[in-house]
């Protein structure tokens, strides 16, 4: 299976879109850094740094597209047959794609965090103190912690995208449903919080788990709103990620080629 993972990573590295998207994200981060430098009232430098200069929405869209197409394109162009006619099982093929996308998502988060540190060093060194603490947590640790929470919830969404990619035959459909679903989920978050106050059992649904980064950024407020602890939210995310991946695996095993 290691060979399959290397092949998938090689294909990603050879795609022009990988490097175009990388350049686009870095340019966007630099753009927000320049705005924060020139007009700190409009874009707060510390808040921008803690949000890795707003790279997360772009990463999310890049990863939704990548996870949807890595499976659907195999079926669209019939290349899945070549893999299955060799010594690899369907399970090995699918797991190799999961691992590849995990590495790819880690690349995006590591890069955005690194670029943020570089921008802070050259543009905000005397404005943003990485060692300054709030409630006993340094700016550096807070940023890394919330970024980690975003990474976990990204994979909650991607596990659902993988599931959809194993149901749809067209990559555009899987990408569209993934993005529209994400936007719709954000719209109902406020309603969901109100419902949780009335019906406590609702807190265990997967949409609530998407608020994990918010809970990490403001634990006192969100623990009261959601009636969930940091640990419960983390394991809730892990549970739904595993569940959606397993369902996607089931459909992949049953899918006709």
Secondary structure, DSSP 8 states (H G I E B T S, - for coil): -HHHHHHHHHHHHH-HHHHHHHHHHHHHHHHHHHHHHH-TTTS-HHHHHHTGGGTHHHHHHHHHHHHHHHHHHHHHTTHHHHHHTTT--HHHHHHHHHHHHHHHHHHHHHHHHHHHHHHHHHHSTTT--TT-EETTEEHHHHHHHHHHHHHHHHHHHHHHHHHHHTT-S-HHHHHHHHHHHHHHHHHHHHHHHHHHHH-GGGGGSHHHHTTHHHHHHSHHHHHHHH---HHHHHHHHHHHHHHHHHHHHHHHHH---
